[in-house]
Amino acid sequence: MTNRTAPAFAPAPGTVRAVLRATAIAACVPYLSLKIAWLAGSHLGIPAGSPLRRDGGPLMAFNALTVLMDAAVIVLAFLLTRPWGRRVPAWLFVLPMWCATGLLAPIVAVCPAQLLAGVLHARPASRGGDPGALLAPWVWTVVYTGFIVQALALGALFVPYARERWGHLWRGPLGALPESATGPARRLTAGLAAVLTVIPAGMHLLWAAGGTAGLSPARVAARDLDARLNDAGYVLFAVLLAAGVLLLAYSRGGRVPLRVPLVAAWIGSGALACWGGWMTLTALPVPAGDPKLPDPLMSLTYAVQMIVGMLVAVAGAHFFAERDAQRRAEGEPEHAADGAASGPAGIRPGAVRCG
């Protein structure tokens, strides 16, 4: 009689995706609940002296917008896990996923660093609890914990989805990219993006180091370690963007997998464009003379940051369209993603602050 060890339980891929989907949706609940409560007139988590109690119409508009943005995470969670998600046009799915990546990646990168810095510097537990604070400390903790969970769950769902649907477009090493008639234009675009990136990267590096050029007096007075770490995060994403586009344009990566610079450009462009756009948008309702109004140099920094991120996103879309055309010309099956014959779950392959 042969003794056999019982195999360890391994959940089916479809089960894993269902759990991740439920996790992403559950992580949206606290933020959506708070925003809906505020839209309904509640002051839950907003101290009596908070400026948020006086912002009126613009704040209501931004609350409504952010409700839609977080609700989009729920839609993405279903798109990534249901068979019908593969039938959605690529652009209609990729654009909100790129935005979600851009908005959530800096939170995932910076928030833990801010928490660690607070512990190392023995920051008082009552931080954010003063009468003039924007929000109660527990709100920052609940909201940004939810954002981090959303990011991790969406990322874990997006990676296999993208590999199954588009993996054939980034298979192989960077050095094996074929010559292209658009090569000169690609190099010019990459060079322009890298040069423009110097502006936001330089300004954020200056602010992270303690410089105050381009900051209004009110913002200088409000600067703390969290704000400096936030600026350091923007520098990191600017470097990712520049490295990714330059590697792709000049194909100097040798055996480096093609997906490495693509991921760097995806995350870097999303972070710069989306947060640059968000900071620009939130400054629009601020009247002239208000101490919260950004200095012109700060406005320029975020505008250039947004432009360079969008430039790289458009160039990336063109790159993938060209890669798809090349693969079709070579007669490769559209969904031959890493040699897989079928995918799980019924899918056929082909300004960040924590409390």
ABEGO torsion letter per residue (X at the ends): XBBBBBBBBBBBAAAAAAAAAAAAAAAAAAAAAAAAAAAAGBABGBBAABAAAAAEAAAAAAAAAAAAAAAAAAAAAAAAABAAAAABBAAAAAAAAAAAAAAAAAAAAAAAAAAAAAAAAGBBAABGABAABABBAAAAAAAAAAAAAAAAAAAAAAAAAAAAAAAAAABEBAAABBBBAAAAAAAAAAAAAAAAAAAAAAAAAAAAAGBABGBBAAAAAABBAAAAAAAAAAAAAAAAAAAAAAAAAAGAAEABBAAAAAAAAAAAAAAAAAAAAAAAAAAAABBBGBAABBBAAAAAAAAAAAAAAAAAAAAAAAAAAAAAAAAAAAGBBAABBGGBABBBGGBBBXXBBBX
